[in-house]
Structure formats: structure tokens, C-alpha cells
């Protein structure tokens, strides 16, 4: 992705937290953290400002006994069972999993939760079944997408062994616009299981080149 950004001539600025916006003056103030951890505020002018707020669980979760100190549903990252209330499971955007909050993550989380609820009903042990998988189709042009797939620890774990996960492809554009919505509406929401294996080994031969 860094190569795509460089090809477009985009300058990236990391460790910058937006703290204030002056709309009439068209200025934005950021708290910038340097490599040593020191912070300073910098104000910049803008012509257009697009802001994505920090992710957060809903207030009714954050203010409930189900939440951890960060406000997320306090679940085991691998079993998705609540750490204090064993008859409760959590998944999706409100769960305290350190993965990206994506629909692809939910697709992998649902079977784990279902199987563990059924196991609990039979007084059997719950199993560690979720490895943090998530996927983001990143649009890189008007007809190409880079499909980022990863698991806990930032491991690159693609589902397609013959395709370099670092490449922009038209097929992923089709997936983003047609294939993935169909999967969502006709497979996921109807409760069907579809398990496409994702493995770190698929990426290693490309990442070592």
C-alpha cells in the first residue's frame, strides 16, 4: 500500500491526532507525537477536510458491566466468550478484539460463537477458534483494489495462494462492487457458512521476494 501512496505523490503524516477544527478559518489543529513520545500541537490550513473519528463501542455497552476498561465487550480474543460472564459472547464492532472491525471479521467470528454457545449448552468446553482474521478491500484507482487480509499480530494471511497480496487487481474491484455485497446479503445474513482458508504461508513466498 505504501507504494501505491508513493505513486500518487501523497504525503503521509502518522501519529497526528485531530484536536480542533476552525471551520470559518479553514484550519485544523493536530496533536503530533514524535518518535520520542513528545507531543506538540500544529495548526494547518485546509481546502477540504475528511475526518474519520476513533472507533468506539456504543454508550450502552461502554456504560454497562459487560465493558472492559476501554469500553469494549470484555471477551476472550480467541473464544469470544466474555471473561467474567461465561454465558455471554461478543463479536463484531463492539467486541474487545484487537483486529480490524470489518464484515470479513464477523464472517469468521460468527461460526466460533455459534459452536461455542452450542458447546456451552452441552456442558462442553469452549474452543479457541478465532485468529483475528479481518479483510479490507482498499480502493487504489477507479478500477483496481488491493485486498488486505490479516490476523492477530499483523500477520498477512491471504485466502488466495497464487495471488500476490501486495498487488492491485481488477478482480478485487469486482469483489468490492459485486462479489462481496452478494456474499454479505445472500450468505452471511442468511446464516450460511462459507469457510475460505486464510494462511500466512500463502503470503510468505511473495513477501520474501
Steps between C-alpha positions, in 0.01 A plus 500: 500500500791734572608467135151594380506808723845596370392454138220750553738748661308500827682621810410299808507633855474245778455545876284808441181532703245762395404707806327810357348636181433865416250480215479870404879533502546160333767387743547172684709449812679171557681357798815347352703236683865458401717186523601587857138535611507879529181675395442836336204667333518605135237702313462458125278657238273280290286528188307182578504299822386138527511360852444148628431501876659243731311171518294444811240265637150651552438680827259231622791255479765733642280582799400139571658227716593320177768754410870490573706805594510609136122484461488185285319173575753316714546177304773245454658582163500140379181348647298827500356396836462774761783495752270547801162375385547159334145487361563814292690525172592806297606565142512770238567869543438513876718204603838545668694328225816667372416436135357740245122535531386371163216289359761241402596472866138438597475228236778313682375584850139381462579127459730514806227657712231259374716193562600619846143581604395151392795353691405698811141373476640145502731578795799453272811719489507801271770501233748760376391546142548863401849610397427868444433477127380816333494628144494847345450554126700821451401697191813612313353629172175522305524130416750334734498394863764358732355226721666522842452188711661463841468334840608574857849642527482659157565169324420513129263206446353501148234258380634458147836320484590587140441876520753749638314682783699816428354545151212717382256296296188554298354178637495651850317802357237257378503339844448833678220615270325168427638186661536610863156669518345181359687296762372732772133504401456142376743299713591678823162651591322172421724310738684285248858408573772552244852434620777605263830413670740788561861418571818691574688249284318628191666840543850394603623410154399844372616701800844337488560610140 
